[in-house]
Amino acid sequence: MKLPASFCLLGWFLSISTSPTAMGFSPKLSTSAKRTIRLQAAPVPGESCTGEKIAVVGATGYIGKSVVKESIRRGYPTAAVMRDVNKSKDEPKFQGATLQNFDVTDRESCLDGKLFPKGSVDVVVCCLASRTGTKSDSYAIDYQASLNCAEAAK
């Protein structure tokens, strides 16, 4: 069974963030199911699951940097989308990624094809998060900018 790239990338997060036994849950799986899960979720440095082109929006945040780093480690062609490339161009976690300067709060620019030109990406990982947590900032970033990216990715 071929899994979408988003599953492969998310499988990494699931494997490091939650362990079923650490949460007091011990699933009953057959030996073949365990082997299958291990083969699907096991990261192989320098190789990707299926080679899709990944774009990470919100790449300069705590989670975004880790997503970019892991995507590159797995061999995915990765674009890191950020507001100001100049502030992050020397960040070690972005080595191997294409840095893309873009304001995702600009709805018109997102929707006119500049954010994700046709054929440039297969998977978009949204790691946007408001900085202040205020109602207006949360709406503008957590909701509207994320929606702009989702609509641009269609």
Buried (B, 14 or more C-beta within 10 A) or exposed (E): EEEEBBEBBBBBEEEEEEEEEEEEEEEEEEEEEEEEBEEEBEBEEEEBBEEBBBBBBBBBBEBBBBBBBBBBBBBBBBBBBBBEBEEBEEBEBBEBBEBBEBBBBBBEBBEEEEBBEEEBBBBBBBBBBBEEEEEEEBEEBBEBBBBBBEEBBE
